[in-house]
Amino acid sequence: MVACFWRCRLMPYLGLAVGTVLLLVAIRNRVHVGLAAAVAALVVAAMSGNGMNMLARALHDTIIDSSGLTLLISIALITMMGSVMKASGAMDGLMRGISSLARDSRWVAFLIPSLMGFLSVPGAAVFSAPMVDSVGDALDMSPEQKVTANIMFRHAWYYIYPISTTLLLAQQVSGLPYSAFLLPGSIAAAVVILSTARLVFPRQAPRMGTPGIGQTGSAPLEIGSPLAQANPTVSGTEGAAGPDASSMALSLLLSAAPILVILILALLAPVSFPVAAAFGVLTGVFVMQPGKLYWQEVNRRFREGVVHGIDWLVVATVAGTVFFGKTVANSPALDLAGDSISTSLGSLLLFGIVIPTLASFVIGSHTAAVAMTVPLLLPLIADLPVPSGFVVALFMASFSGYLISPAHVCLTATVQYLKADMKRSWQLLIIPSGLGLLLALAFWAWQAFLNLA
């Protein structure tokens, strides 16, 4: 009897705890997230009893079931689109276009990292750091303010960016539609962006191309700097022969075309997301400005962006985290927890806000935190009349922890590049991320009132 109690009730809990701790430790020690998650799933299954059946169901849900396979194909195509946009120069074109069309330098400092957010790959914030550094000098921003601008303006859109890896994962694991995340995520994104702008920007800023812009002290901005390359007016060439506003707007539209095609098809047309992503890739390969050697350029983009375009490490990260999440979802520990843990305010707060926030802060991965914690929350909300809002609150809360995590690659790389002080950067970053967490908590409280009043 005692042996059965140990094997049947305590071992699943122990397996879940050991697997989760193993995943946290592995990621903190720079082990690949997908590999760490897969090994953690094996540990959870091995210690839970009936492990082979658990792993078989989790593997089926991850790579065979239509929803899991759709997610992996979508992620692969998104990384391919990023490669195509790099090969075609579309990302550079986006930044040049924004810098040339925006007359207020604060808009440039906001839009450049925001555009880099469209390139949904780990560590991409470091690509916008040089330009934020240059325009930040013109705005007399401290290195820590530049860090805050680069991180927050890039990441705030991920509350609602429909092709974000983590948002796609959250929808797949929970079964919620994108619309469930849109309104609360939009409010959170607006609050984070506005509070960041208030922290880092002066009330008045020189217009792009006016005397003094691009100067730090008495030294002018160098012609070869990233901002000068992106904006001819900064380097003193305003009035020289160059593209007018209409041609620059056309260039900007063509550069953004792959992203626009995906967003329009995914949100407005009755097609699956992989189909929309495939059309985005094709747009990046075949749509270009006139005047180039067309078929030679198409061939080059295809070779560099499509043939070698999929980032298999990113795909493996998503596959591993989904596999872990599905293994946890099939663990008897969740059934036992559903019987032993009541759906109370305390348990919903613990599994819906506290644990997700801490997990993302510790491991520095929003994707892994969502994959780990959503399956833990789902049994607690299964019988509630309106359960979906708790998953949205979890997504938002864990995002706040991720933004300021010391293991967040974008943050550490940006701090290093800009030679900023990490402690002072945190003192700024914690304000917009803390406001995002407060919004998540307020949304959670509203859901608790709706479901438990």
N, C-alpha and C positions, 0 to 999 in steps of 0.2 A: 504493500500500500504506500509506504513512504517512498520506495523506489519509483513507483508510478507517478507519485506527486512530483518528485524531482524531475523525472524524465518528461512528463506530459505538460507540466505547468511552468516550472522554473527555467528549464533549459531553453525554451523559445525566447523568453525574456533575456536570458544571459547571452544567447546567440545574437539577438538584436543589439544589445549593448556592446558586445565585443566587436561586432562588425562595424558599428557606427564609430566607435573609438578608433578602430584600425583605419577606417577611411579618413577620419580627421587627422590622425598622426601622419599618414602617408602623404596626404596633400600638403600638410604643413612642411614636410620634408622634400617637397618638389617632385614627388612621384606623380606620374601622369594620372590625371583625374579618372580617365576611363579605365585604366588598368587597376587603379586602387579601388574603384567602385566595383569592378567585376570580382576582384579577390574578396572584397568585403561581402558581396552577395554569396559567394561560395561558403564563407564562414557562417553567415546567417543561416543558410540552408543546412549545412552540416550539423549545426547545433540545435536545429529546430525539430528534427524528426521528419521522416518522409521527404528527405531533402531532394531526391532525384525528381520526384513529381513537382516540387516547388520550382526547381531549376528548369524543368521542361516547360512548365506553364510560363515562367518568366521569359525564357528564350523565345517561345512562340509569340508572346505579346510584344516582344522587342523587335524582332526581325521578320516575322511571318505574318502576324495579324496586320490588317490593312492600315490601321491607325499608326502602329509603330513603324511599319515600312514607309508610310507616307512621310512621317517625321524625318527619318534618316535620309530619304531621297531629297526632301526639301532642304535639309542642312547641307548636303553635298552640293546641291545646285546653288545655294546661297554663297558658299565658299568659292565655287566656280565663277559666279558672277563677280565677286570681289577680285579674282585673278584677272578676269577679262577687263574690268574697269581699270586695273593697274596697267595692264598691257596696252590698253588703248589710250591711256593718259586721261581718262574721264575724271578721276579723282582730282588730278592736278587742274584739269579744266574747270571743275566745280569751284575750286579754291581761287583760281585766277579770276573767274567770272564774278564771284561774290566780292572779291577785293576791289575789282574795277567798278562795279555798279554801286556798291555801298559807299556813301559819302561820309557817314559818321563812323569813325574808327571803332567805336564801341560795338557797332553792328558787325564789323569784321571780326573782332575778338569773340563775339558770340556765335557767328555763323560758321566760322572755320572749324572749330571742334564739333559743332552740331553736325556739319556735313560729314566729318570723319566718323560720326556715330552710325551713319548709314553703312559703313564698312564694318560689319558685325563680326570682327575677329579679335581675339585676345591681344591686348597691348597696343591696339591701333592708336590710342591717344598720343603715343610718343611721336606719331607722324605729324600731328598738328602742333606739337609743342614748339618747334622753331618759329612758326608764324605767330603763335600766341606770344612768344617771347619778344618778337620784334614789335608788334603792335602794342604790346603791354608796356614797352619802354616809352612809346609815344604817349601813352595814357598815364605814365608815372606810376605804374602798378608795381608792388613789391613782388619778389619771387613767389611768396606764398599766395598772393592774390592771383598770380598767373596760374599756379597749380590748381587753385580752386576753380578758376574759370575753365581751364582745360578739362578737368575731370567732370565737373557738374554739367557744363553745357554739352559735353559729349554724351553723358550717360542718362541725363534726365529724360530723354526721349524714349528710353527703354521701358518706361512704365507703359507705353502704348504702341511702341514700334511693332507692327504686326509681323515682321519677319525676324524679330529677335529670337535667338535660339532658346532663351529661357522662357519667354512668353509662349512660344510654340510648345515647349515641353510641358509647361503648366497646363495648357489647354488639353494636351494629349493625355496626361496622367489623370486629370480631374474630370475630363469630359465637358468642360465649360466652353461656351462659344467666346469668340473674341469680344463680342459686345458686352459681356459681363465685366471685362476689365477696362473698357473704354472710358466711361464717365469718371469713376474714381481715379483712374490712372491719369486722365487729362488734368484733373484738379491738382493731383500731386506733382505732375510735371510742371504745371504753371507756377505753383508755389516754390518749387525748388529753383526754377529758372529765375523768377523775379527776386527771390531772396539772395541768390548768388549775385545777380546784377547789382543789387543794392550794396553788397559787401565789397565788390571788387572794382566797380566803375566810379569815376568821379561824376559829379552832377553835370558838369559841362566838359565837353571834349572837343578838341580841334577836328575840323572836317578833313577828310582825306584830300591831300594835295595842297593844303594851306601851309603857309610858312610856319616852320617849327615842328610840323608833324614828322615823326620818324627821328627825332633828336632825343638823345639822352644826355642831359647836361648841355655841353656845347659841341658834342660830337655828332655829326649827321649820320643818318642811317646809311650803312654801306650799300653800294649799288648791288653787290652780289648777295645780299641777305635774302632770306626766303620771302620776306614781305615785299622787298623791292622788286624781286623777280615776279612776284604775283601781281603787283600793282604798279604800273609805270608811273603814276602820278607821284608815288612816294619817292622814286629815285630821281625826280626832277625832270622827267621827260614829258610832262603834261604839255599838250599842244603839239608834240611831235607826231609824225605820221603813225597812227595806231588805230586799232579797231574802234568804231563808234559804238554807241550804246546798243543799237539794234543788232549789229553783228555779234557783240559780246553777249547779248541776251540769247541769240540763236545758239551760240557756242555753249552757253550755260544750259539751255534746254536739251541740246544733243548730249551733253555730258551726263545730265540727270536722267536721260531717257530710259536706261535699263531699270532704274529704281522706280520711275513713274509707271512703267509698263507693269511691273510686278504689283505695285500697290493698287493700280486701277483694276487689273484683272482679278486680284485676290479679294478685293473689297467690293467690287461692283459687278463683276461678271460671274455667271454660274459655272466656274471652272475650279478644279482642285488646285491647291497651292503648288504642287510640283509642276503642273502645267503652266501656271503663271510664272514660276521661277524659270522654267525652260524658255519661255518667250522672252523673259528679261535677259537671259544669257544670249539668245539669238540677236536681240536688239543691240546688245553691247558689241557683238561681233560684226554685224552687217550695217549698222547705222553710223554714219560718220559725216564729217564736213566735206563738201566738194573740194576738189583740187588734189586729192591724194591719188596715188596709184591704187585704185580701188581693190582689185583682186589680190594684189601683193599684200596690201594691208590686212585684208580679210584673212589671208593665209597666215600672216604673222600673228594676228590676234588668236586665231584658232590654235596654232601651235603653242603659243605661250600661255594663253588663258584657258583653253578648253582641254587640250590633251593632258597638260600637267596642272590643271586648274583646281582640282578638288583637294582640299586640305583634309587628308585622311585622319590626322590627329584630332581635328575638331569633330569629325564624324565619330571617331572612336570615343571621344569624351562624352558625347551625347548618348551613344549606344551603351557605354558602360554605366552611366548614371541612370538611364532608363531601366537597364537590366537590374541594377540595384534596387531602384524604386519598385519595380514589379515583383522582385523577390520579397521585399519587405511587405508589399501588399498581399502576397500569398502566404506570409508567415502566420502560423497559428497564434503567435504572440498578439497579433491585432485582434483576432477573434476573442482571445482571452481578455485582452484589454477592454474590448467592447463590453464584455460581461462584468468586469471588475471595476472599470473606471466609469463613473457616471458622467453624463453630459452636463456638467456644471460650468459655472462661470470660470472657476479656477482651472479646470482641465482645458477648457477652450482657450483661455488666456495663455496657459503654459504651452500647449501644442500649436496654437495658432499665431502667437506673437513672440513669446520669449525664446523658445527653442529655435525657431527659424532665424531670428535676428542674431542670436549668439552663434549659430552654426555658420551663417554666411560671413560673419565677422572673423571667426576663427580660421576658416579654410580659404577665405578670399575667393569664393566661387558662388555666384548666385545660382547658377545652373545646378551645381551639386547640392546646394542647400535646399532648393525646391524639390529636387528628386528625392532627397532624404526625408523631408518633413511632410510633404503633402500626403503620402501614404499613411503616415501616422495620424494625421488629422481626419482623414476621410471616414474611418469607422465611428468617430465621435459625432459627426454631423449627418450621418446617413439617414437618421430618422427625423431630422428637423424639417419643419415646413418649408423654409427658404435657406438651404445650406450654402448656396454658391458664394455668397458674400464673404464667408469665412476664408475660403480659398484665396479670394482676391486680396483680403487683408493680409494673409500670410505672404503672398507674393510681394506686396508693397513693403511689409515690415522687414522681410529678409533682404530686400533690395537696399534698405537703409543701412543695414549692417555691412553689406558688401561694399557700399560706396566708400566707407572709411576704414576698411580692413587693411591691416599692415601687410597682408598677403595678396592684396589686389595689385595685379601686375601693372595696370595703367597708372595707378597712384605712385608706386615705388619708382617706376621708370620716369615719370614726369618730374617727381621730386629730384631724382638724380640728374636729369638733363638740365633742369632750371636752377640747380644748385640751391634749392630751397631748404629750409629747416622743417623737418617732419613734424615736430611738436607744434610749431606755429601754424603749419599748414592744417593740421588736425583741428586747431582752435577755430579756424575758419570753416573747414569742411563740415564740422559737426553741427553747425547752425542749419544749413539747408537740409542735410541728411536727417537731423533731429526733427525738423519740421515735417519732413516726409514720414518719419516714424510716428509723430503725433497724429498726423492725418490717418495713417493706417490704424492706429489705436482708436481714433474717433469713429472710423468706418466699422471697425470691429465692434465697438460699443453699440453702434446703431443696429448691426446685425444681431447682436445679443438681445437687444430690446425687442426686435421683430420676432425672434424665435423663442425667447424664453420668458417674455413678459407674462 
